[in-house]
Amino acid sequence: MTQFTPYWWQDQPQYRNTEAPPAKADCVVVGAGFTGLSAALTLAQAGRQVVVLDSEAIGFGASTRNGGMLGSGHKVSVADAKKHYGPDIAAQLHCEANASLAFTKSLILDHNIDCSLQACGRLRTAWTPQDFTAMASANTGLQNIEAFAARMVPPDEMAQHIDTELYFGGLLYESHASVQPRKLHDGLLQLALQAGVQVFGEQPVRAVKAKSDGFCISTKGDNIHSQQVLMATNGYTQSSVSMFLAKRILPVPSFIIVTQELGKEVVKALLPGGHCMVETRQRFCYYRPTPCGKRIMLGSRAALHAITPQQALPTLTTKLTEIFPSLKNTEISHCWTGFTGFSFSKLPNIGCHNGIYHAMGYCGNGVAMAPYLGHKAALKMLYPDQQHSVFEQTPLQSRIYHQGNPWYMPAVSTWYRTRDWWDNKQRAKALSKLRQKNE
């Protein structure tokens, strides 16, 4: 029987604070995910009285619903970044992507956070030969900016990493890792609590209003007066709380399944490299062994608009068996969904609007980037006259058709199905040429 809640939540503790939030604080953080807890930790270590508020139970959102892939990167290529922002910004984006991975790894190791950190690497698989060529070129450009541990895996070596014939080689990011995201979140929560942060779940913020001496944060209970406010809500940003951010952050659902126990031998045979895997195709799949090594987790874009896990399950199961035909009759133990936050520039952003700070827009790359930019956002609050990150310079754009309600996403899902068809057509051509060459 499939459970429609995150696999990561199974047998994990649920934190609850039954006290009433205080009437005053130096800083209020809205959102208790990776971003909010990391920011709160930095602020508290600097001597600030910090309150974190979340509309749901602590750990409800994307920070505990993701695939647990700890990597560097964002969704804008160096070539596009150079075109839109110039070579200096493009170089800084790459360097800070690497820095985010180093920061979050150090956070885990320095504080002995028990979150099943595994130095497994991440293999980005080429759906077409053109993808392999493009990845090789991009990797060369990135290495010229700042060297990092990544190498191309040619098609004839793929069997060392995965038992499938789907891909035309790949790019292995050797320093990438994996975690159990619920345990990482709990580790950050415990660090924040130990530093004196007060964290409250099921305390939805109704409004944030500027006053002459700070801000008034309205909750379901009493109001809180605070000197500073940080919005760390990403894909769960509500227009009723911040229309400015809701118009600039697009909530995009992600869907994940986990298989029943297959056994370590079966998983090892299918994924001999033990890596996290991410595809280049438009309807990309991302998958990995679970920390126990006995199951496989797979996520994919079942739709770009919100559908239920029950509706997404057949699509995800089909993708799993497309990659691993031997798993055709495998039962799925868990299937769930959650919202990522996309910016229209496809880059994260740290900023301040009308005195309210924010850090969000990770576009599905938040496991390493969110704790890092939470820390950087806190530094911005502490030292506002200094620049702390290149992501203060990335644009947080709006679109006239997006007013906080993504009503148009079902149509976008249809458009992407067309792009999926084109991807598959290009792949079929490549396979046909390959067969002709080998005959």
VOGU-3710 file (C-alpha; in Angstrom, 3 decimals, decimal comma):
1> mtqftpywwq> 0,000/0,000/0,000  1,516/3,301/-1,103  1,765/6,021/1,528  1,213/9,528/0,208  3,526/11,288/2,658  7,298/11,826/2,352  9,467/8,775/2,953  11,891/11,023/4,835  9,283/11,724/7,529  8,954/8,085/8,527
11> dqpqyrntea> 9,888/7,525/12,207  11,227/11,082/12,542  10,394/13,378/15,496  8,007/16,311/15,136  9,028/19,500/16,958  6,286/21,528/18,593  6,526/24,679/20,704  3,398/24,997/22,842  4,379/28,394/24,263  2,943/31,627/22,921
21> ppakadcvvv> 5,265/33,710/20,721  6,776/36,732/22,493  5,381/40,205/21,953  8,767/41,561/20,853  11,855/40,345/19,017  14,889/41,811/17,314  14,263/39,725/14,204  11,303/37,705/12,952  11,931/35,076/10,281  8,885/33,920/8,304
31> gagftglsaa> 9,441/30,337/7,170  11,144/27,527/9,110  12,871/25,719/6,256  16,594/25,534/5,490  16,753/29,254/4,646  14,893/30,491/7,716  16,656/28,250/10,233  20,120/28,990/8,836  19,426/32,734/8,895  18,036/32,511/12,426
41> ltlaqagrqv> 21,132/30,637/13,588  23,467/33,306/12,201  21,388/36,132/13,678  21,226/34,467/17,100  24,968/33,840/17,111  25,381/37,582/16,532  23,373/38,274/19,683  19,947/38,966/18,184  16,698/37,785/19,772  15,148/35,764/16,927
51> vvldseaigf> 11,656/34,339/16,431  10,866/31,957/13,559  7,244/31,540/12,478  5,837/28,921/10,106  2,256/28,530/8,931  2,491/24,720/9,058  4,053/22,181/11,398  7,821/22,647/11,570  9,417/20,760/8,685  6,276/20,639/6,545
61> gastrnggml> 7,652/22,304/3,413  10,157/21,649/0,655  13,176/21,400/2,968  11,990/17,936/4,077  10,230/16,937/0,844  13,145/17,206/-1,609  15,369/14,468/-3,014  18,219/15,096/-0,582  20,763/15,796/-3,327  23,501/18,069/-2,022
71> gsghkvsvad> 25,116/19,834/-4,950  26,315/23,103/-6,333  24,740/24,940/-9,181  21,800/26,857/-10,543  19,779/26,728/-13,736  21,555/29,456/-15,737  24,494/28,484/-17,940  27,700/30,499/-17,967  27,002/31,537/-21,559  23,550/32,882/-20,649
81> akkhygpdia> 24,868/34,531/-17,485  27,585/36,288/-19,479  25,026/37,418/-22,042  22,615/38,890/-19,485  24,886/39,990/-16,639  28,427/40,168/-17,991  31,502/37,967/-17,413  32,223/39,188/-13,870  28,770/38,303/-12,538  28,804/35,006/-14,462
91> aqlhceanas> 32,096/34,055/-12,818  30,844/35,012/-9,363  27,687/32,944/-9,835  29,804/29,868/-10,514  32,122/30,523/-7,581  29,242/31,043/-5,152  27,510/27,904/-6,367  30,652/25,999/-5,375  30,806/27,971/-2,113  27,246/26,969/-1,213
101> laftkslild> 28,155/23,283/-1,408  31,273/23,798/0,717  29,293/25,864/3,267  26,523/23,322/3,771  28,921/20,381/3,904  30,952/22,217/6,556  27,785/23,059/8,487  26,945/19,354/8,639  30,451/18,154/9,490  31,428/20,910/11,921
111> hnidcslqac> 28,274/20,410/13,980  28,105/16,622/13,617  24,596/16,751/12,153  23,398/13,163/11,800  21,739/13,354/8,379  23,238/10,369/6,500  25,720/12,537/4,583  27,176/10,391/1,789  29,955/11,573/-0,545  28,388/9,791/-3,521
121> grlrtawtpq> 28,843/12,302/-6,352  26,182/13,322/-8,850  26,059/12,094/-12,457  24,247/14,284/-14,969  23,202/11,991/-17,779  23,017/13,015/-21,448  19,655/12,291/-23,071  21,099/12,951/-26,543  24,633/13,086/-28,021  24,168/16,854/-28,384
131> dftamasant> 23,594/17,079/-24,630  26,900/15,308/-23,998  28,744/17,734/-26,267  27,094/20,730/-24,645  27,930/19,474/-21,139  31,571/18,928/-22,076  31,828/22,460/-23,435  30,105/23,937/-20,369  32,356/22,002/-18,013  35,455/23,340/-19,753
141> glqnieafaa> 34,169/26,899/-19,376  33,383/26,424/-15,703  36,750/24,845/-14,961  38,433/27,884/-16,521  36,603/30,147/-14,056  37,235/28,056/-10,943  38,431/24,474/-10,938  36,198/21,927/-9,240  35,914/18,145/-9,147  33,950/17,213/-12,265
151> rmvppdemaq> 34,755/14,959/-15,215  33,058/13,652/-18,314  31,942/10,020/-18,426  31,898/8,739/-22,026  29,097/6,409/-23,171  31,278/3,290/-23,048  31,970/3,869/-19,327  28,368/4,421/-18,249  27,913/0,772/-17,247  30,293/1,432/-14,346
161> hidtelyfgg> 27,775/3,936/-12,983  24,290/2,754/-13,990  22,635/-0,329/-15,485  20,602/1,223/-18,287  21,016/1,929/-21,991  19,129/5,220/-21,985  21,991/7,712/-21,902  24,786/8,980/-24,132  27,368/9,516/-21,400  27,334/12,094/-18,652
171> llyeshasvq> 29,144/14,558/-16,415  30,149/13,373/-12,937  30,293/16,009/-10,189  32,568/14,152/-7,821  32,200/16,453/-4,791  28,400/16,337/-4,709  26,728/14,351/-1,965  23,411/13,161/-0,584  21,595/13,575/2,730  18,414/12,554/4,490
181> prklhdgllq> 16,747/15,983/4,200  14,391/15,621/7,181  17,383/14,805/9,404  19,357/17,748/7,995  16,413/20,014/8,722  16,129/18,682/12,263  19,855/19,204/12,773  19,554/22,841/11,719  16,512/23,229/13,965  18,404/21,897/16,980
191> lalqagvqvf> 21,348/24,233/16,313  18,988/27,206/16,114  17,198/26,216/19,330  20,508/25,775/21,141  21,510/29,270/20,004  18,374/30,694/21,636  16,081/30,968/18,605  12,369/30,583/19,367  10,620/28,520/16,691  6,847/28,280/16,334
201> geqpvravka> 4,918/26,092/13,926  1,247/26,432/12,984  1,580/30,186/13,431  0,579/31,612/10,039  1,583/35,218/9,482  -1,404/37,285/8,375  0,393/40,524/7,552  3,659/42,416/8,006  3,164/46,157/8,476  5,858/48,798/8,741
211> ksdgfcistk> 5,830/51,023/11,818  7,962/54,022/12,734  10,093/51,847/15,014  10,106/48,532/13,098  7,410/46,108/11,984  4,197/44,659/13,327  3,789/40,979/12,434  0,195/39,797/12,732  -0,272/36,116/13,531  -3,282/33,978/14,361
221> gdnihsqqvl> -2,703/35,016/17,971  -1,204/38,269/19,171  0,977/40,651/17,193  4,765/40,646/17,395  6,834/43,812/17,216  10,189/43,330/15,506  13,051/45,520/14,366  13,731/43,385/11,269  11,869/40,788/9,182  13,160/38,108/6,814
231> matngytqss> 10,837/36,343/4,378  12,120/32,792/3,818  9,033/31,162/2,307  10,231/30,356/-1,246  7,600/28,171/-3,009  5,142/28,660/-0,153  5,035/32,468/-0,338  1,512/33,823/0,194  0,285/36,913/-1,651  -1,661/37,933/1,462
241> vsmflakril> 1,641/38,315/3,327  3,841/39,685/0,516  2,303/40,472/-2,870  5,705/41,823/-3,947  7,348/38,409/-3,513  4,324/36,349/-4,591  4,415/38,157/-7,958  8,089/37,230/-8,362  8,276/33,655/-7,082  6,482/30,923/-8,995
251> pvpsfiivtq> 5,451/27,824/-7,002  6,304/24,761/-9,099  5,399/21,296/-7,787  7,855/18,443/-7,563  6,822/14,779/-7,327  8,796/11,911/-5,791  8,390/8,168/-5,281  10,360/5,621/-3,261  10,318/1,912/-4,040  9,700/-0,882/-1,613
261> elgkevvkal> 12,850/-2,510/-0,225  14,748/-4,044/-3,142  17,820/-5,163/-1,198  21,316/-3,724/-1,316  22,452/-6,156/-4,005  19,672/-5,165/-6,402  20,196/-1,428/-5,859  23,965/-1,818/-6,225  23,501/-3,711/-9,497  21,231/-0,989/-10,905
271> lpgghcmvet> 23,317/1,915/-9,617  26,858/0,543/-9,237  28,280/4,042/-8,910  25,946/4,841/-6,016  25,524/8,384/-7,345  22,703/10,843/-7,346  21,455/10,952/-10,947  19,960/13,876/-12,887  18,950/13,874/-16,551  19,259/16,551/-19,233
281> rqrfcyyrpt> 15,875/15,948/-20,890  13,079/18,476/-20,407  10,939/16,108/-18,339  14,025/15,235/-16,392  14,163/12,530/-13,767  16,384/12,653/-10,707  17,014/9,562/-8,660  19,333/7,969/-6,109  19,647/5,119/-3,638  18,066/5,881/-0,282
291> pcgkrimlgs> 20,549/6,191/2,630  19,968/2,558/3,658  20,965/1,419/0,161  17,910/-0,838/-0,139  15,500/1,383/-2,101  15,518/3,778/-5,026  14,025/7,259/-4,838  12,934/8,956/-8,081  11,515/12,384/-8,757  10,161/13,770/-12,012
301> raalhaitpq> 7,973/16,484/-13,467  4,611/14,743/-13,492  3,036/18,167/-14,120  3,930/21,837/-13,802  0,666/22,565/-12,008  -0,531/21,141/-8,733  -1,937/17,628/-8,935  -2,294/15,066/-6,178  0,364/12,421/-5,459  -2,241/9,835/-6,418
311> qalptlttkl> -2,542/11,447/-9,856  1,253/11,700/-10,239  2,006/8,116/-9,236  1,411/6,445/-12,654  3,680/8,948/-14,444  6,478/8,497/-11,929  6,180/4,716/-12,037  6,402/4,786/-15,830  9,585/6,880/-15,668  11,133/4,493/-13,145
321> teifpslknt> 10,528/1,447/-15,344  11,691/3,333/-18,441  15,085/3,709/-16,776  15,088/0,312/-15,043  12,813/-2,152/-16,913  13,531/-4,851/-14,325  11,549/-2,811/-11,773  8,326/-3,059/-13,781  6,365/-4,870/-11,080  7,993/-3,169/-8,113
331> eishcwtgft> 5,663/-1,731/-5,505  5,970/1,938/-4,545  6,070/2,502/-0,797  5,796/6,323/-0,805  4,686/9,047/-3,201  4,466/12,740/-2,358  4,657/16,256/-3,689  5,815/19,698/-2,574  6,493/23,148/-3,994  9,799/24,551/-5,158
341> gfsfsklpni> 10,174/28,303/-5,703  11,223/29,496/-9,164  12,302/33,013/-10,025  11,770/34,255/-13,569  15,522/34,800/-13,957  16,087/31,160/-12,841  18,490/32,465/-10,191  18,114/32,843/-6,415  17,942/36,321/-4,924  18,735/38,084/-1,667
351> gchngiyham> 17,130/41,488/-1,318  15,202/44,003/0,697  11,903/45,623/-0,321  10,292/48,294/1,836  12,630/47,277/4,646  11,647/43,584/4,551  14,486/41,207/3,661  14,109/38,035/1,632  16,101/35,061/0,324  14,437/32,663/-2,144
361> gycgngvama> 14,080/31,495/-5,748  16,256/28,353/-5,641  14,604/26,755/-8,676  15,015/23,233/-7,316  18,637/23,658/-6,199  18,021/24,544/-2,567  19,527/21,755/-0,450  22,970/23,396/-0,415  21,992/26,879/-1,593  19,196/27,561/0,922
371> pylghkaalk> 21,300/27,176/4,097  24,060/29,189/2,418  21,838/32,072/1,322  19,984/32,015/4,629  23,343/32,709/6,249  24,139/35,410/3,683  20,734/37,055/4,153  21,368/37,204/7,897  24,711/38,874/7,255  22,908/41,404/5,052
381> mlypdqqhsv> 20,504/42,150/7,905  23,407/42,569/10,314  25,578/44,621/7,963  23,252/46,168/5,357  25,858/48,514/3,868  28,062/45,617/2,731  27,586/43,213/-0,164  27,711/39,609/0,990  26,699/37,667/-2,099  26,485/38,008/-5,859
391> feqtplqsri> 22,850/36,918/-5,489  22,116/40,410/-4,218  22,721/41,480/-7,826  20,556/38,904/-9,560  17,177/40,240/-10,705  13,954/39,323/-8,965  11,666/39,939/-11,898  7,897/39,983/-12,223  5,629/39,169/-15,153  2,371/40,926/-16,000
401> yhqgnpwymp> 0,546/37,591/-16,253  1,657/36,421/-12,804  -0,104/38,138/-9,930  0,641/35,502/-7,303  -1,770/32,902/-8,683  -0,229/30,560/-11,305  -3,531/30,050/-13,141  -1,728/29,462/-16,436  0,376/26,457/-15,353  -1,909/23,740/-16,824
411> avstwyrtrd> -1,271/25,330/-20,245  2,472/25,404/-19,511  2,300/21,691/-18,679  0,831/21,094/-22,143  3,590/23,152/-23,747  6,265/21,137/-21,952  4,692/17,904/-23,119  5,372/19,198/-26,645  8,990/19,818/-25,699  9,115/16,299/-24,233
421> wwdnkqraka> 7,932/14,969/-27,593  10,697/16,915/-29,353  13,297/15,599/-26,895  12,209/12,041/-27,583  12,220/12,630/-31,353  15,810/13,932/-31,225  16,809/10,945/-29,132  15,182/8,512/-31,588  17,162/10,096/-34,449  20,395/9,723/-32,508
431> lsklrqkne> 19,669/6,074/-31,744  18,833/5,388/-35,399  22,130/6,888/-36,555  23,990/4,893/-33,928  22,417/1,636/-35,067  23,237/2,396/-38,713  26,832/3,138/-37,752  27,179/-0,154/-35,896  25,655/-2,277/-38,678
//
